[in-house]
């Protein structure tokens, strides 16, 4: 994956973007997520772009989500639309 920078976001900080290196990617990296979101929420939100086949929300030692995650789609076209 290539790492690029973006202009300042709504909160005034510059957030990195990870761009897929492979032209047929299906998995996307998500960051700056609300800590209250769960897997079902992400499936519902991103399901409008295509069939979601997997969601990963890493957690800290206390079991809380870390504000980042991965979502995988059935097709590359669905992942591309979600960007």
DSSP file (Angstrom, degrees, kcal/mol; ACC not computed):
  #  RESIDUE AA STRUCTURE BP1 BP2  ACC     N-H-->O    O-->H-N    N-H-->O    O-->H-N    TCO  KAPPA ALPHA  PHI   PSI    X-CA   Y-CA   Z-CA
    1    1 A X              0   0    0      0, 0.0     2,-0.4     0, 0.0    19,-0.2   0.000 360.0 360.0 360.0 144.4    0.0    0.0    0.0
    2    2 A X  E     -A   19   0A   0     17,-1.3    17,-2.1     2,-0.0     2,-0.5  -0.756 360.0-141.1 -94.1 142.5    1.1    3.5   -0.7
    3    3 A X  E     +A   18   0A   0     -2,-0.4     2,-0.3    15,-0.2    15,-0.2  -0.906  27.2 168.1-106.7 126.6    0.9    6.1    2.0
    4    4 A X  E     -A   17   0A   0     13,-1.7    13,-2.0    -2,-0.5     2,-0.3  -0.885  27.9-122.7-129.8 164.0   -0.2    9.6    1.2
    5    5 A X  E     -A   16   0A   0     -2,-0.3     2,-0.3    11,-0.2    11,-0.2  -0.768  18.7-152.6-106.3 154.9   -1.2   12.6    3.2
    6    6 A X  E     -     0   0A   0      9,-0.6     3,-0.1    -2,-0.3    11,-0.0  -0.794  29.2 -93.2-117.5 162.8   -4.4   14.5    3.0
    7    7 A X  E     -     0   0A   0     -2,-0.3     8,-0.5     1,-0.2    -1,-0.1  -0.184  69.3 -62.0 -63.4 170.1   -5.2   18.1    3.8
    8    8 A X  E     -A   14   0A   0      6,-0.2     6,-0.2     4,-0.1    -1,-0.2  -0.273  59.6-136.9 -56.3 137.7   -6.4   18.9    7.3
    9    9 A X    >   -     0   0    0      4,-2.5     3,-2.2    -3,-0.1    -1,-0.1  -0.162  38.0 -76.2 -86.4-173.7   -9.7   17.2    8.1
   10   10 A X  T 3  S+     0   0    0      1,-0.3    -2,-0.1     2,-0.1    -1,-0.0   0.798 132.0  51.6 -54.4 -33.8  -12.7   18.6    9.9
   11   11 A X  T 3  S-     0   0    0      2,-0.2    -1,-0.3     1,-0.0     3,-0.1   0.384 119.1-107.6 -90.3   3.9  -11.0   18.3   13.3
   12   12 A X  S <  S+     0   0    0     -3,-2.2     2,-0.3     1,-0.3    -2,-0.1   0.491  82.4 113.0  88.2   2.8   -7.9   20.2   12.1
   13   13 A X        -     0   0    0     -6,-0.1    -4,-2.5    -5,-0.0     2,-0.6  -0.816  67.9-120.4-109.7 152.0   -5.5   17.2   12.0
   14   14 A X  E     -A    8   0A   0     -2,-0.3     2,-0.4    -6,-0.2    -6,-0.2  -0.793  30.5-162.4 -89.9 122.1   -3.9   15.7    8.9
   15   15 A X  E     -     0   0A   0     -2,-0.6    -9,-0.6    -8,-0.5     2,-0.1  -0.870  15.8-122.7-108.2 136.3   -4.9   12.0    8.6
   16   16 A X  E     -A    5   0A   0     -2,-0.4     2,-0.4   -11,-0.2   -11,-0.2  -0.391  18.7-147.1 -72.7 153.3   -3.0    9.5    6.4
   17   17 A X  E     -A    4   0A   0    -13,-2.0   -13,-1.7    -2,-0.1     2,-0.6  -0.978   2.8-148.4-119.2 134.8   -4.8    7.6    3.7
   18   18 A X  E     -A    3   0A   0     -2,-0.4     2,-0.4    11,-0.2    11,-0.3  -0.917  14.6-159.8-102.5 119.4   -3.8    4.1    2.8
   19   19 A X  E     -A    2   0A   0    -17,-2.1   -17,-1.3    -2,-0.6     2,-0.0  -0.820  26.0-106.7 -99.8 137.2   -4.4    3.4   -0.9
   20   20 A X        -     0   0    0     -2,-0.4    -1,-0.0   -19,-0.2     8,-0.0  -0.354  21.0-157.3 -61.3 136.2   -4.7   -0.2   -2.1
   21   21 A X  S    S+     0   0    0     -2,-0.0     2,-0.3     3,-0.0    -1,-0.1   0.777  74.4  71.7 -83.6 -29.4   -1.6   -1.4   -4.0
   22   22 A X  S >  S-     0   0    0      1,-0.1     3,-1.1     2,-0.0    -2,-0.0  -0.700  76.8-139.5 -91.5 139.5   -3.4   -4.1   -5.9
   23   23 A X  T 3  S+     0   0    0     -2,-0.3    -1,-0.1     1,-0.3    -3,-0.0   0.647 101.4  52.1 -71.5 -13.1   -5.9   -3.2   -8.7
   24   24 A X  T 3  S+     0   0    0     51,-0.0    -1,-0.3    53,-0.0    52,-0.1  -0.048  78.5 155.1-113.3  32.3   -8.3   -5.9   -7.6
   25   25 A X    <   +     0   0    0     -3,-1.1    54,-0.2     1,-0.1    55,-0.2  -0.176  20.1 172.7 -60.0 150.6   -8.6   -5.0   -3.8
   26   26 A X        +     0   0    0      1,-0.1    47,-2.5    53,-0.1     2,-0.4   0.417  58.4  77.2-130.8 -13.7  -11.7   -6.0   -1.8
   27   27 A X  E     -B   72   0B   0     45,-0.2     2,-0.4    43,-0.0    45,-0.2  -0.873  60.2-164.9-108.6 133.3  -10.6   -5.0    1.7
   28   28 A X  E     -B   71   0B   0     43,-2.9    43,-2.2    -2,-0.4     2,-0.5  -0.905  16.5-132.5-118.1 144.9  -10.6   -1.4    3.0
   29   29 A X  E     -B   70   0B   0     -2,-0.4     2,-0.4   -11,-0.3    41,-0.2  -0.820  23.9-163.0 -92.9 130.4   -8.9    0.1    6.0
   30   30 A X  E     +B   69   0B   0     39,-3.4    39,-2.4    -2,-0.5     2,-0.3  -0.927  12.2 171.9-115.7 139.1  -11.2    2.4    8.0
   31   31 A X  E     +B   68   0B   0     -2,-0.4    37,-0.2    37,-0.2    36,-0.1  -0.912  54.5  43.4-140.7 170.9  -10.0    4.9   10.6
   32   32 A X  S    S+     0   0    0     35,-0.6     2,-0.2    -2,-0.3    36,-0.2   0.826  76.7 163.9  60.8  34.8  -11.5    7.7   12.7
   33   33 A X        -     0   0    0     34,-2.6     2,-0.2    -3,-0.1    -1,-0.2  -0.519  47.4-101.0 -80.3 148.9  -14.4    5.5   13.5
   34   34 A X    >   -     0   0    0     -2,-0.2     3,-1.6     1,-0.1    33,-0.2  -0.511  28.3-131.5 -64.4 134.4  -16.8    6.2   16.4
   35   35 A X  T 3  S+     0   0    0      1,-0.3    30,-0.4    -2,-0.2    -1,-0.1   0.662 103.7  62.8 -66.2 -15.6  -15.9    4.0   19.3
   36   36 A X  T 3  S+     0   0    0     28,-0.1    -1,-0.3     2,-0.0     2,-0.1   0.612  79.4 107.0 -85.1 -12.9  -19.5    3.0   19.7
   37   37 A X    <   -     0   0    0     -3,-1.6     2,-0.2     4,-0.1    30,-0.1  -0.363  49.9-169.7 -67.8 144.6  -19.8    1.4   16.2
   38   38 A X     >  -     0   0    0     -2,-0.1     4,-2.1     1,-0.0     5,-0.2  -0.685  40.4 -88.6-123.5-178.0  -19.9   -2.4   16.0
   39   39 A X  H  > S+     0   0    0      1,-0.2     4,-2.3    -2,-0.2     5,-0.2   0.885 125.1  52.6 -60.8 -40.9  -19.7   -4.9   13.2
   40   40 A X  H  > S+     0   0    0      1,-0.2     4,-2.2     2,-0.2    -1,-0.2   0.897 107.5  52.6 -63.0 -40.3  -23.4   -4.9   12.5
   41   41 A X  H  > S+     0   0    0      1,-0.2     4,-2.8     2,-0.2    -1,-0.2   0.936 110.4  47.1 -60.0 -46.9  -23.3   -1.1   12.2
   42   42 A X  H  X S+     0   0    0     -4,-2.1     4,-2.8     1,-0.2     5,-0.3   0.880 110.3  52.4 -65.6 -37.5  -20.5   -1.2    9.7
   43   43 A X  H  X S+     0   0    0     -4,-2.3     4,-1.4     2,-0.2    -1,-0.2   0.907 113.0  45.3 -62.2 -41.1  -22.3   -3.9    7.7
   44   44 A X  H  < S+     0   0    0     -4,-2.2     4,-0.4     2,-0.2    -2,-0.2   0.928 115.9  45.4 -68.3 -45.1  -25.4   -1.8    7.5
   45   45 A X  H >< S+     0   0    0     -4,-2.8     3,-0.6     1,-0.2    -2,-0.2   0.934 123.4  33.3 -64.6 -48.3  -23.5    1.4    6.6
   46   46 A X  H >< S+     0   0    0     -4,-2.8     3,-1.9     1,-0.2     4,-0.4   0.589  96.6  85.8 -88.7 -10.6  -21.3   -0.1    4.0
   47   47 A X  G >< S+     0   0    0     -4,-1.4     3,-0.7    -5,-0.3    -1,-0.2   0.710  75.1  72.2 -62.9 -20.0  -23.8   -2.7    2.7
   48   48 A X  G <  S+     0   0    0     -3,-0.6    -1,-0.3    -4,-0.4    -2,-0.1   0.708  96.6  51.8 -67.6 -17.8  -25.3   -0.1    0.4
   49   49 A X  G <  S-     0   0    0     -3,-1.9     2,-0.3     1,-0.4    -1,-0.2   0.608 127.5 -62.7 -92.8 -14.6  -22.2   -0.4   -1.7
   50   50 A X  S <  S-     0   0    0     -3,-0.7    -1,-0.4    -4,-0.4     2,-0.3  -0.887  77.7 -33.2 152.0 178.2  -22.3   -4.2   -2.1
   51   51 A X        -     0   0    0     -2,-0.3    23,-2.4    -3,-0.1     2,-0.5  -0.484  53.5-144.0 -70.1 123.8  -22.2   -7.5   -0.1
   52   52 A X  E     -C   73   0B   0     -2,-0.3    21,-0.3    21,-0.2     3,-0.1  -0.768  19.1-180.0 -88.2 127.1  -19.9   -7.3    2.9
   53   53 A X  E     +     0   0B   0     19,-2.8     2,-0.3    -2,-0.5    20,-0.2   0.548  63.7   9.8-105.4 -10.6  -18.1  -10.5    3.6
   54   54 A X  E     -C   72   0B   0     18,-1.4    18,-3.0   -15,-0.0     2,-0.4  -0.943  50.2-168.3-168.6 146.1  -16.1   -9.6    6.6
   55   55 A X  E     -C   71   0B   0     -2,-0.3     2,-0.4    16,-0.2    16,-0.2  -0.999   7.2-170.5-136.7 133.4  -15.6   -6.9    9.3
   56   56 A X  E     +C   70   0B   0     14,-2.6    14,-2.2    -2,-0.4     2,-0.5  -0.994   6.0 178.7-125.2 126.4  -12.7   -6.6   11.7
   57   57 A X        -     0   0    0     -2,-0.4    12,-0.2    12,-0.2   -18,-0.1  -0.855  22.8-145.1-125.0  93.9  -12.7   -4.2   14.6
   58   58 A X        -     0   0    0     -2,-0.5     8,-1.7    10,-0.2    10,-0.3  -0.246  16.9-151.6 -58.9 145.9   -9.5   -4.5   16.7
   59   59 A X  B     -D   65   0C   0      6,-0.2     6,-0.2     7,-0.1    -1,-0.1  -0.842   8.0-122.1-120.3 156.3  -10.0   -4.0   20.4
   60   60 A X    >   -     0   0    0      4,-2.8     3,-1.9    -2,-0.3    -1,-0.1  -0.177  47.6 -82.2 -84.1-175.3   -7.7   -2.7   23.2
   61   61 A X  T 3  S+     0   0    0      1,-0.3    -1,-0.1     2,-0.1    -2,-0.0   0.776 130.7  53.7 -61.8 -27.4   -6.8   -4.7   26.4
   62   62 A X  T 3  S-     0   0    0      2,-0.1    -1,-0.3     3,-0.0     3,-0.1   0.443 120.9-106.5 -87.9   0.1  -10.1   -3.5   28.0
   63   63 A X  S <  S+     0   0    0     -3,-1.9     2,-0.3     1,-0.3    -2,-0.1   0.564  75.5 134.9  88.4   9.0  -12.2   -4.8   25.1
   64   64 A X        -     0   0    0      1,-0.1    -4,-2.8     2,-0.0    -1,-0.3  -0.666  61.7-105.3 -90.1 146.6  -13.0   -1.4   23.6
   65   65 A X  B     -D   59   0C   0    -30,-0.4    -6,-0.2    -2,-0.3    -1,-0.1  -0.329  21.5-137.5 -66.2 155.6  -12.8   -0.8   19.9
   66   66 A X        -     0   0    0     -8,-1.7    -1,-0.1     2,-0.4    -7,-0.1   0.325  42.8-102.2-100.8   6.0   -9.8    1.3   18.8
   67   67 A X  S    S+     0   0    0      1,-0.3   -34,-2.6    -9,-0.2   -35,-0.6   0.653  94.7  81.2  83.3  14.5  -11.5    3.6   16.3
   68   68 A X  E     +B   31   0B   0    -10,-0.3    -2,-0.4   -37,-0.2    -1,-0.3  -0.939  47.4 146.6-144.1 166.4  -10.2    1.6   13.3
   69   69 A X  E     -B   30   0B   0    -39,-2.4   -39,-3.4    -2,-0.3     2,-0.4  -0.985  36.1-103.4-177.9-175.6  -11.1   -1.5   11.4
   70   70 A X  E     -BC  29  56B   0    -14,-2.2   -14,-2.6    -2,-0.3     2,-0.4  -0.982  20.4-166.5-131.6 141.5  -11.2   -3.4    8.1
   71   71 A X  E     -BC  28  55B   0    -43,-2.2   -43,-2.9    -2,-0.4     2,-0.4  -0.999   6.8-159.4-130.5 133.8  -14.2   -4.1    5.9
   72   72 A X  E     -BC  27  54B   0    -18,-3.0   -19,-2.8    -2,-0.4   -18,-1.4  -0.934   4.9-157.3-117.7 134.9  -14.1   -6.7    3.1
   73   73 A X  E     - C   0  52B   0    -47,-2.5   -21,-0.2    -2,-0.4   -22,-0.0  -0.666  26.8-121.0-105.3 161.3  -16.5   -6.8    0.2
   74   74 A X  S    S+     0   0    0    -23,-2.4     2,-0.3    -2,-0.2   -22,-0.1   0.839  96.3  30.4 -68.2 -33.7  -17.4   -9.7   -2.1
   75   75 A X  S  > S-     0   0    0    -24,-0.3     4,-1.6   -49,-0.1     5,-0.1  -0.897  73.1-126.5-128.8 157.1  -16.2   -7.8   -5.2
   76   76 A X  H  > S+     0   0    0     -2,-0.3     4,-2.7     1,-0.2     5,-0.2   0.885 110.8  59.6 -62.5 -40.2  -13.6   -5.2   -6.1
   77   77 A X  H  > S+     0   0    0      1,-0.2     4,-2.1     2,-0.2    -1,-0.2   0.883 103.9  49.9 -60.2 -39.7  -16.3   -3.1   -7.7
   78   78 A X  H  > S+     0   0    0      2,-0.2     4,-1.6     1,-0.2    -1,-0.2   0.912 111.6  48.2 -64.7 -43.1  -18.2   -2.8   -4.3
   79   79 A X  H  X S+     0   0    0     -4,-1.6     4,-0.9     1,-0.2    -2,-0.2   0.900 110.4  52.0 -64.2 -41.1  -15.0   -1.8   -2.5
   80   80 A X  H >< S+     0   0    0     -4,-2.7     3,-0.7     1,-0.2    -1,-0.2   0.903 107.9  51.6 -63.2 -41.5  -14.2    0.8   -5.2
   81   81 A X  H 3< S+     0   0    0     -4,-2.1    -1,-0.2     1,-0.2    -2,-0.2   0.848 104.1  58.2 -64.1 -33.6  -17.7    2.3   -4.8
   82   82 A X  H 3<        0   0    0     -4,-1.6    -1,-0.2     1,-0.3    -2,-0.2   0.726 360.0 360.0 -71.2 -21.0  -17.3    2.6   -1.0
   83   83 A X    <<        0   0    0     -4,-0.9    -1,-0.3    -3,-0.7    -2,-0.2   0.508 360.0 360.0 -70.6 360.0  -14.2    4.7   -1.4
